[in-house]
């Protein structure tokens, strides 16, 4: 089996520091619109398209049950209008948050540099939409400084199909001319990350312990490895994938 040619890195909780700030912004918007949920539930379903997350909450209040595995399979147009209003408010809160505080998980930039030194393309993907993703990249300078080869968000995919669908990974592979999923690693800290990597057929699906979710939330979903932090990825690749 060939060497690793691309790593798809999650943002919040994996490469971008998150001490539940994203969860809190999502929850605040939900509360303002009186959606019935809890911070713990929001945390579990992070990593997905945020509009679809709010659609899930609204649909449940109407007696419809949608599992995270089906977030991108089941379309419920009746919930979209309200979900979009909640989402728009969330984006205002989230954008203000990242303009004030945006920092990397320690070692993320060094891991990107290591990947490039070893001929591995660096891509990021996220459940965020474009405006939030660009705020992160502007704040950290990763694309500008050449540390990230490609930053992908749900708006790159027709229909804004996010995780757990594998299409953001496939999009990055197309743009970076990576020809086999057996040369791709997916790394993240949510159930949606694990499901995305599995659905794509990635050679490695790696969970990190640096995010705000406990391993009991995402560890039950199929993965190949668990490491403390993205800073530990180079050692793992050298040991397991080269």
Secondary structure, DSSP 8 states (H G I E B T S, - for coil): -----EEEEESBTTTB--SSHHHHHHHHHHHHTT----HHHHHHTTTS-HHHHHHHHHHHHTT----GGGTTT---GGGHHHHHHHHHHHHHHHHHHHHH---B-TTHHHHHHHHHHTT-EEEEE-SS-HHHHHHHHHHH-TTTTTS-SEE--GGGSGGG--TTSSHHHHHHHHHHT---GGGEEEEESSHHHHHHHHHHT-SEEEEES-SSS-HHHHTTS--SEEES-GGGHHHHHHHHT-
